[in-house]
Amino acid sequence: MKHLAFISLCMLSSVLFSQNIAVLKYQGGGDWYGNPTALPNLIKFCNNNIKTKINLKPETVEAGSPDIFQYPFIHMTGHGNVFFNEDDATNLRNYLVSGGFLHIDDNYGMKPYITEELKKVFPNTELVEIPANHKIFNTAYSFPDGLPKIHEHDGKRPQAIGIFFETRLVLLFTFESDLGDGWEDQVVHNDTEDVREKALKMGANIIKYAFEN
C-alpha cells in the first residue's frame, strides 16, 4: 500500500505540471505505432484551438514502465493483437486510478484482443457505453449525438465505450469510428476537410477532458 501511495503521489505531482502526451507501446505484435502523423496533427490542433501547450512530438511509453506516470494522457491504437503481462496490467491500473487517462482508438480489428486484456487491468469492471450527454462530448466542441463516424468499415455504428473509476472516466475505447485516421495528414486517407475537422474536434474534447478531470 505504501508503494501504491508513493506512485500515486508521483503521478499527481507530475501531471499537475505536464501537458505532454504519449503513445502506448504494448506487447503482442499489434501495430502500436500505426497512424504516425495522427497525434502530431491533433497536438497542433489542440495548441491552436483549445489553448493547450503540448510538446509537438509525442513520446512513446511502454505499458509496464514507470515513465507512464509522467503523462496525463496516453493514446493507444492498432489493428491486431494486444498482450499485457501481469506487470503491465498492474502498472496501467495504478496509472489510471491515480489520475491518468488512456484513450484506445481501434484502427480496425483490435477489439477482441483489447477487451480481453483489459480484464487483467480491471478484472471486476466492465466496459460500458458512454452516453451522448457525457461531458467528453461537449467539453470543447459539441457532439450531441456522441462519437462521430470517421471511416466506414462494415456498416456498424460508432461506439464510445469506457471504464469508470469511482465517478471519473479513466479509459475511453473508441470503436467503429477511426478517429486516428481522421487526424492523419490529408493525403493518407484523402478525407474531406469536414471529416478531418470532426475527428480533430472530437480528439480535442478527449484531450481537454483528460487534462481537466
Helices and strands as residue ranges (DSSP letters): H 2-15, E 21-25, H 38-49, E 59-62, G 66-70, E 73-78, H 86-97, E 102-106, H 111-121, E 128-129, G 135-137, E 159-165, E 168-175, H 179-183, H 186-189, H 193-212
